[in-house]
């Protein structure tokens, strides 16, 4: 008789835990009502942008002008000593991969 009561108690509590754990699963799967669908966002025309340099807000015309300036101006050159240091660091990392037992 004790085994039957124990079995009923375990079965009842496990069903109660299972039901309480599965109550909100259907609601969680739905997106919020104010969420804009991705299909609409893909067709939206973006009229304001951010500067890739400092992140300040720009209009579309300012953004196009900045992109044109960035493409036409040559990139800044590194100091030759810095360039040589980067080259030596890359060689050092390559040697460490080939000869891990050396203390470089």
Residue pairs with C-beta under 8 A, 6 or more apart in sequence:
46 60
47 59
47 60
48 57
48 58
48 59
48 60
49 57
49 58
49 59
49 60
49 63
50 56
50 57
50 58
51 57
51 58
51 63
51 66
52 66
52 70
53 66
58 66
78 86
92 104
95 102
95 104
96 102
96 104
